[in-house]
Structures are given as C-alpha cells and as structure tokens.
C-alpha cells in the first residue's frame, strides 16, 4: 500500500512513541485538533494528554519546554505549526539547544519540526524555507526529506539522535508524494545524500521539493541527449561533502538548486566547497538556481514566477551543457 | 590628455614581464604613484606605481599575459575621456581589443602555434594580440591535457565561443588513441603510420631543444613559472659562455666563531642577527681588493674591472631562487654587511624586493651549506666571472701543530671563468679569504 509523505511522518512519530516512552509531542493544536495538517491525528486518544501536549501560541515556550524536558531525559518532538514561526524560537534553538553539548556536555535530543515551503499560495508567512537561518549554526542538524521513505526514516533517525535536529517537511509534498514503505523498522542516516538519477553530463544538487523539479527537467533534456544526474542532499547539516564532490568530479558541470532565496542560501556553501576542493575537475561555471531575494509573494502568478520551475531548470541545463 | 602605462624594464637583462594582477579596474580613479598593477619578471615580483593621476581608461594586457618591456599595458586619462584602443604597436585593429575576436577558429590557433616558437628567438616584436586570443578551456580540460601531454589549441572546441569542453578533449583523445597514442609534439614529428587519421589541425613540427622522450601515462606535467624558465635559460647560457673551473679551500672557523660569539650581544643590541655570512662577505671584500680580476666582467676581448663591489647573495625561495645585491659592500663595516644582507633576504622572501635590489652585482655568494652540503660547485651568475659557495660548518678532527684537534671546519668553493681567471689567481684570492677568516681574534 502506498503511504503519503505526511502519513510517513505520522507513522514515524507514532512508532517511536510506542517504542520509547520518553518520546512525546508538543505544539499548537497538536492534541485535540490533531495538528494543522493532521500529522498528529489520533495521537492524543492513543497516547494520552501526558504525551501529547497542546501549548499556547508561543514558539519560544514550546522549544524552551522541549529543551528543559530533554535535559532531564525526555525526547520531545516540538511542532511549529508553520515553520516560518520558528524564528520566534530562534534564541532557544541557537543559544540553548545548539550549545548545551558544548557548554555542559549535555546533549539536547529534541526534534523541531514543521511544514516549510511554497507552491500552495500561502504568502510570505506560510511559505518560507528557513534552513539558511540555521545553516550557520554549529551544533544543529538539519534534514529536508523529499520522499515518503526518507520522511519516515529521517524522522526516526532525528528522534533517536542525541542532539537537536531541525526537521523541515515540505507541505507541497505532504499528500502529493507517496512511497511503498517497508513493514519493518528502518532509519535513514542523517548527513547522507542520495542519487535520484544518474547521468554523465550535468549534476543538479538539490533537496526537498526541488528534487522533483530537477527530475522533471532531467527527463525533458534527456530527449536531447543531455544526461543529468540528480543528487538529493536529504540533510543540510551535516552536509554530505563526499557525495557532492563525487558527483561534481564525475560530470564537471554543476547546478545547485534550492527553494530558499538565493543570497546566503545553502547553495553558496555547496558551490564554495566544490570550487575549493574540485576546481581541477570543473568544465564550466557552477550555477545556482534559487528564488530571487524577495519575500514569497501572495499572488499565485507571482509565486509561480518566484519559485524555480521545471522550465527554469531546463533552460539553465541547456545553457550549461552548451558552455 | 592620456598617459600610456608601460611594462617597465626591471633590469638590464630583462626583456619581458608577466602581468600578475591589476590592482585597479577600468574606470577606477588612481593617484600618481599609487600601486597600479603587479608584475613578475625573471628577477623580481613587484608592484608598479601609476605614472599619472586620473582614471584608468583601458587595459590592454590581461592578467597572466607576458609582454615585452615598454609594451603599453593600459592608459590613464581624464574623467569622461574616451578609450581609443591600443597604440600602433602592430597593424593595430581599429576596435579596442577588450574582448578577443570571437573568430577563435582553427585558423587563429594555427597562426598562434606558429608564432609561439618564433617569438622566443626573433628580435623584439611587439606583442599585441589582435586575433591571438588564448584558447578557452576549463580546469578539467587543462588537467586532462596535462595528463595526456596534449596541446589544447589543437583540439576543436564546440563550446560557447569555440571553448574546448571536457567532451571535446575526451573525444580528441579517443580519436587519437586509434592513431598512435597521445599526439605530443615529439611524436607528431615522427612519421605517423596513418597520416590520414591525424586530426585536421596537425601540430607544427617544432624542433625540440631538449632530449626527446615519449609521453607516458604515469607522470605529471607542470608548466615552469617565469622564474624557473629564466633560471633554466640563464644557467644554460652561463655554462655555455664561461668555461668553469673550481677551487676548494678548507677553512678553520674557530676564530670566526669566537669573534661572532664576542660580537653577538653588541649586534643584538642594534637589532641585528650576526650571521657567519657577514664574516665571509668581509673576507671576500678583502680578497677582491687584492685581486680585482675576481670582480670583473668580460666584454668581447676586453676585461672590465668593476670599481664597485656589489655582492649578491643567493636566497632560496619556495619555487626558485633570487639574488639580491648588497651594494657598495666594500664601504661597509661588519654591522652594515649584516644589516644589508638580512634586510635583502627578508625582503626577498616576502616579495618586497625592488628591481634595483637585484641589479649590478659584481660577485655572488651562495650558501650551499644551509641545506647540508659539504661544498657545492655553483654556476657563475653572468656577467660576473666568479661565484663562491659556502659549505656547511661542521666540527672535524684536524691536525694542528702535529696534534689532533677538533675544529669547526667550512669548505669554500670558488667557481670561476677560466677565460680570464687562472687557477693561480683564484687560489691566491681564496688564500686571502682563508687568511682573513682564520686570522687570530684579538
């Protein structure tokens, strides 16, 4: 039976709560309402109000409480109703969760998760990709699954991790993406990328919802004989440098594609590492495709123009292929 | 009114310089004497100051290009002044060559390939680059080319503007493999079995100057930097010019050691580290005063005695060596010599030498002992006629007054030009140096 990306996340949380009593969830409307997107549906009835906590509308308090309980042995999963509002908990995440290990030797095994990304006409407060803000914070892990399999496997890995993990689930993929999932327990290692398509001519390094734009573009240009390799990073922190350099060295022409806005986005770091460590293998400029440096527009046509589309990727691929 | 910026002459023997870096962009305002660009020559790397105040209107020589001295490399003028293109150094193209002509087809590459060997021997021809744009490629293509010993200009480029892409060079290798391995110039010179299969733009049959050997698989090919090329050229020229003869003397350094230890604190108070080198320089100056033939040059059938004693000291650098010169060394005391040599060595290693610092040497010292050599047989630094190598100072058992004593011993070697310096002259000179170094320390 095919399982959706959303259901995969729900299953992972459910199974981990069954497996380990210290795992619990907290957030706005995660209990009675079952979560804004129904990720936590049914959990209150099954696990009870001690393990499924509805909280006030205060992201700082949610993450703060999660950190506190983690320090005394719990494994909380804190939901941000929309990941945009994680900025309210910035201090708790950056100055407490990420630094406890360093300051006291105390790990903070929390997962902060929530829906990210555009394409659903959510406007500037309900469509953002926030990874860039945290990409510069040592002590954090960041995962951005693109498939239902990875969504489940990475959620389990994140819950079992002894340090804070930011889990960014793309709301556009929630019900659109489905996978056949194994019955048995499995995890997906944090920090490991995966090749979604092999090719010799150009590499597209991407993650999250953009994986599908890359795959669709690859399909289109394959008709012209351009073979595109698509590397799905899956995790941003730690970055799978080995996989990045491997594909860069293989094809010599690289495009980095992400939905976070261009300036200061993860693409810059990826490009820099390739330039530093695989310069001798390059056969063209390293290209970034990302939205322009503006808020995500409300207007559907503008949002479409803002987000990288398959046609944008196809054009850049053709341009780079003929360079 | 605009002012031409030229590639300066950084030494009498220097014919060309490489533009390493422009410190200003076109359109930038520049003050007179403000550093404008960096160059590299066979002698020094230097920052070149702007000849005038104004706006950098045009740049004719791009970073990485090597041009002859006095080539106009750019132009400075008033605000709003129009660029007028390069001066008439050749049949100047009317258009400013800001962008290389986009007709980088096999025609130009062939012309370029022919021009290249000629330029090294022909009389100074102005290096304007109307159509001779370098072949565009990429790091990976350069790498593959180096690995296989391929001249990239022979590969047909299908990329943007004739760029040679990775695919192009891989295809070229694949095609060539069918013929007779990688087509190095050396191999191309040999008769090919199947001429028809040779790529359309066959490499020019240039006569290799060194030994010819086939290009193997398991090797790394690296282009010499300009300093290395010049050293190679100069060393061959020197050996070709001067019949070298060598004399080696053993020096008991006890007295120098004693004197150095006694003077060290005094020098340290002056902020100067007193090295053995200063003592050798002092002794050599004494020798030169007695035997001026050591401090001379040969001009045809004329021996030119130099009145100045300017001692060059070879300084090893990461990728070569350089010989800064202590000028008027004969007019300096030990402190002056120590200061002068230390300052030059320091500036040599930090690339702050000025062109003047490496010119007008009349005699050279090279400290081969630094790296453990007992003695060395250096090659004369032309147009000088002698060079002294200082070996390592090691304690050795020696016979003193029919007894075995332990003494710090150094070997000094003099390489000299037998055209004008005979063994007797050299040995007399060396004896003076030896006596000076061994003279009792009062």
Boltz contact constraints between the chains, C-beta under 6 A:
constraints:
  - contact:
      token1: [A, 252]
      token2: [B, 140]
      max_distance: 6.0
  - contact:
      token1: [A, 252]
      token2: [B, 166]
      max_distance: 6.0
  - contact:
      token1: [A, 279]
      token2: [B, 139]
      max_distance: 6.0
  - contact:
      token1: [A, 280]
      token2: [B, 139]
      max_distance: 6.0
  - contact:
      token1: [A, 280]
      token2: [B, 143]
      max_distance: 6.0
  - contact:
      token1: [A, 281]
      token2: [B, 140]
      max_distance: 6.0
  - contact:
      token1: [A, 282]
      token2: [B, 138]
      max_distance: 6.0
  - contact:
      token1: [A, 282]
      token2: [B, 139]
      max_distance: 6.0
  - contact:
      token1: [A, 282]
      token2: [B, 140]
      max_distance: 6.0
  - contact:
      token1: [A, 283]
      token2: [B, 138]
      max_distance: 6.0
  - contact:
      token1: [A, 283]
      token2: [B, 140]
      max_distance: 6.0
  - contact:
      token1: [A, 283]
      token2: [B, 165]
      max_distance: 6.0
  - contact:
      token1: [A, 283]
      token2: [B, 166]
      max_distance: 6.0
  - contact:
      token1: [A, 323]
      token2: [B, 159]
      max_distance: 6.0
  - contact:
      token1: [A, 323]
      token2: [B, 160]
      max_distance: 6.0
